Amino acid sequence: MSENIQGGKALPQVRNLVTAIPGPKSEAIMARKKAAVASGVGHALGVSIVAGGDGVLLDADGNSLIDLGSGIAVTGVGNSAPRVVEAVQQQVAQFTHTCFTVTPYEGYIAVAEKLNELTPGDFEKRSALFNSGAEAVENAIKIARHYTKRNAVVVFDHAYHGRTNLTMGMTAKNMPYKDGFGPFAPEVYRVPTSYPYRDGLTGIEAAEVALTQIEKQVGSKNVAAIIIEPIQGEGGFIAPAAGFLPALQEWATENGVVFILDEVQTGFARTGQMFAAEFEGVVPDMVTVAKGIAGGLPLSGVTGRAEIMDSAHAGGLGGTYTGSPIACAAALATIETYKEENLLERAQQIQAIIEEVFGELAKTDDRIGDIRGRGAMMAVELVESGSKTPNAALTGAVAKIAGEQGVIALICGTFGNVIRFLPALTISDELLREGLQVVVDAIKAN
């Protein structure tokens, strides 16, 4: 059905609806999904996609939708970016798999070299590649525990780290991620984070609260690692107050604790820097990456200080598909695209447009509680008029209306009241503004 449909630059960058959303062909395919796919695998919008490129997705009915989610921050270089397509095609023609832990190949090594070069810190580093963000996080914890010979892991309120057993335990939000799936892995301890809109604390004050709780309830000598997202993703795009992350890093260093930044969603130009850690000069001991690394192919990684990463014994890290040669080829092309197309600067331009559009709306609508984020990782927190009470009903209604109007807008936040914007960095100003206006009009209509 879709063999003659072209994605990438060939796909017209317009919103065009030729049927209701979802259309009849998508509805028929979704009926097949219901019959064949486990009901626990949900979806945000019931359309079936046949092509994509830059800021648009084309569905089975011929509707062209504005994509403000980019596969949850994955296709930062666009969906079917030319360099990525060419690199993948070449690699598939050479070989699809050997298993790096059986017979290695250069692509994996080249990606590791890039990660060692690009991640914060000028010390000697090592990297290991995996498949998903959760897998990267789980391996980072494995390595930190092996290195420190300690067990406790400290995580934060509103955190999201994945859907495996360990990472579910590290994730804060119960529904839909954790409910009924326990018991979870032990020795995971949760402390307060910095949430400037709601706690009113400076970064230093918020860090003092968190660190005091760690010391009193866990004990510094028991902590293997502190892990935190520099901007919390599923928790609501919460950017901590200045000074919070550096204070955590300093404490961790003083107490022999491995400080891990989960940059799965924030990494690779998403925030306007290659990594969000760079905004405050934070240098973690380890970094986890995924999502934006490979233009849509499944790949993740852990990069850290050589002495920490090398502490695990040979054979202790790896997996059959980890560091797939196809995904590695895509990653190298993706990283080149970020540089050659000046996408870090483009992320900053996207931030300015989103702040402008919703800043204007906030002047007349006090349900816009907070506008926050960095680069092309921005969010609007919606509240009840005259208060800071989360307004999940309005948020859900806005996302639904936007979808019906051909704009994909995602919801996040512990309270389900945050609309997040994660467009491809290659989206045009015109398409971005059109999509944002649909969201604005949906808010005004409610």
Secondary structure as UniProt FT lines:
FT   TURN            3..4
FT   HELIX           8..10
FT   HELIX           24..36
FT   TURN            39..40
FT   STRAND          49..53
FT   TURN            54..55
FT   STRAND          56..59
FT   TURN            60..61
FT   STRAND          64..67
FT   HELIX           70..73
FT   TURN            76..77
FT   TURN            79..80
FT   HELIX           82..94
FT   TURN            100..102
FT   HELIX           106..118
FT   STRAND          125..130
FT   HELIX           133..148
FT   STRAND          152..156
FT   TURN            157..158
FT   HELIX           165..170
FT   TURN            175..180
FT   STRAND          188..191
FT   HELIX           196..199
FT   HELIX           203..217
FT   HELIX           220..222
FT   STRAND          223..228
FT   TURN            233..236
FT   TURN            242..243
FT   HELIX           244..254
FT   TURN            255..256
FT   STRAND          258..262
FT   TURN            264..271
FT   HELIX           276..279
FT   TURN            280..281
FT   STRAND          286..289
FT   HELIX           291..293
FT   TURN            294..296
FT   STRAND          300..305
FT   HELIX           306..309
FT   TURN            310..311
FT   TURN            314..315
FT   TURN            322..323
FT   HELIX           325..340
FT   TURN            341..342
FT   HELIX           343..362
FT   TURN            363..364
FT   TURN            366..367
FT   STRAND          368..374
FT   TURN            375..376
FT   STRAND          377..383
FT   TURN            385..386
FT   HELIX           392..404
FT   TURN            405..406
FT   STRAND          407..408
FT   STRAND          410..412
FT   TURN            414..415
FT   STRAND          418..421
FT   TURN            425..426
FT   HELIX           429..444
//
